[in-house]
Amino acid sequence: MPIGDPLDRVLSVDLSRRRASVERRPELFDEGLGGVGVGIRLLEEARVVGADPLDPENAVVLSVGPLVGHYPLASKTIALFKSPHTGTLGESHAGGRSAVSLRLAGYGAVVIRGASDRPVYLVIDAHGARFRDASALWGLRSSYTVGTVLRERERGSGHRSILRIGPAGERGVTYASVITETYRHFGRLGLGTIFGSKRLKGIVLIGNRTLPVADSSAYRRAYDEIFRAATTSDAMRKYHDLGTPMNVLPLNELGALPTRNLRTARFEGADAISGEAIAESLLGRRLACSHCPVACVHLAALRVPHPREPYFYKTLMLGYDYEPIYALGSLLGISDPGAMLRLIDEVEIQGLDAITTGGVLAWATEARERGIVTDKELDGVALAWGSSDGYVEAVRRLVDPPTDLYRALARGVEHAAGIYGGEEFALAFAGNEMSGYHTGPAIHWTHATGARHSHLDSAGYSVDQKAEGAAGPDEIVDGLIVEESWRQVLASLSVCFFARSIYSSDRIIEALAAIGRDESADRLERLGRETLARKVRFKFACGYDPTRVRIPGRILETETPHGRIDERAFRRAGPVCWPCFPRRHRGS
Amino acid sequence: MAKRLAVVDVDRCVGCQACMFACTRRSGLGGAATARIGVRSAGGMRKGFVVVVCRACPDPPCARVCPVDALVPRDGGGVRFSADACIGCGNCVSACPFGAAFWDAEANKPLICEYCGVCARYCAYDVLALEEVPDADR
């Protein structure tokens, strides 16, 4: 690190004692680079393996990498914690303004421990962390309001990020999100639930400083090359034009778009909820994360009439991405984009993870059809494919459960199916609901083996879509591990994965050299392998057993573009590789 | 010919702040703290953005309140700033109704636009442009 770079400053916050302190940890950032590489080390230091995820002992680590604030597309904050949803590794990446604000506040990482006795929010700036009373904010019905209040109450507009939870985080739904800048999320594994358990309603990160560079002309050169690639390359154009919803039509065409709880992988309503259709009729504006010229965030302007008054409308600006379209659209058989967007809005209001919420509702709909759950258990909500009003009602009940069934659903489909049955159509792996790709075996290996059971871990969907059937299962799985290892490097730099083709090893080395850090391709690769090994070790220590990961029968029954997945081959490739993770990929 | 910065269409702004980073890079630094341009949300991301630039006023109030002539009106509008003359009183910051006189807390001096147009070169959505001051405005 060049002299004067504040990346190695780690801010520790103890919510129980209301104390905060800063320590310089140069060795930590030398070894781990930043982001996930540093975060996993800090999580190990926090000794949370044996803790109940909702216990004050659980820690939240937020970290960023050295390229943040210097280069475009380095825009992610990495959150690490023990997940209340899976009981093992919780990892979530979010953009918005969070990464740049944290970096320019002068920190590389924040570690939050303990729990407050009453609701608080934190203000983190160059001077450290301050504790602000949030008791009046606790119980607010909408996550949007929390953002509005903090925005008006705190300073730093234009240089800040506002992280907050909605009702779901307060009420302990295990897949509650932390929302940042209204449209970005720390989703999936329950960071919002951890915030709630700590009575932490939000964090305002305020940062505005300069960062030193080692060689300013090399810096400008490296910058311009990355900026040009970001604004002109084909790789980024798809995110730029339609955003992630560009995936809907090609996946449907392939027969890989999970529909009605994956009873089929083609949706007759796909055209209506495609990126093209929504852009055509509803796209109102586009947004970007800080320091990202791509602006992949697409907002729909949805005109909603007053329930009684004629000629009275409100216009909502709602974010839509591929994942919510899959989970709250095709997976539930919803083909009316307006109805789907209103469901997305309710999920946002409550502060839930969209993918898991969709998975839970899809399972419950099928369970109702099969008579596994009754209308009484559903509190009279007649869940039916395509019927969005019922789904909106059910989402509210996940957060404020009137029955044991909703209480079970608030912990995910595996938990609910464990009680009520219907495990063969409970679409989750190791506790985490599956993503919107039924592209072939590789994506499901990703779901089954990825360190956080997320499609982004090793991107099997991409392997499936490129594969010509040439590679054997073991080869594919080995390829996934190489991909997942490399992604640890990107996540240590806290670069957006959408920019993975721009941030090649050579570019990374050049970009780092210009800001005063020497790296080699070997060292980066070693860092990736070692970071993945640490994450997997953390999971094993939490009790994760790869040989016991349940394979939902439904993914084997419903045909993929590669045909039906052969159960024996799938399971054989699995156990061959899973137990080997710690040994073969320990790093050196 | 004098040039000035124009916000061509603020409603196209995506809030990436590439302009702020570009301006800061002129001083050979990373980050955004020495930017002479500011982008912030107009009351949350749902509402769009406010882009603050020096509009190169024909009769600049910032120059009128400078007690030491560190800000001198420029032919064609706007000001030229002399950091050596500046005593860091901050009058200019209060005088600009747009908030376009930014503040460098480290140097204790204002950050004043030099109408170079680097920010516009990094605006991917044609929100910003460097334009020539038309004769009618001179």
Interface residues (C-beta under 8 A of the other chain):
Chain A: G69 H70 P72 V100 L104 G147 T148 R151 S157 G158 H159 E181 T182 Y183 N208 R209 T210 L211 P212 V213 S216 Y219 R220 Y223 F227 T231 R285 R286 L287 A288 C289 S290 H291 C292 P293 A295 V297 L299 M317 I515
Chain B: D11 V14 G15 C16 Q17 A18 F21 T24 R25 S27 G28 L29 G30 G31 A32 A33 T34 G38 V39 R40 S41 G43 G44 M45 R46 G48 E106 Y122 A124 Y125
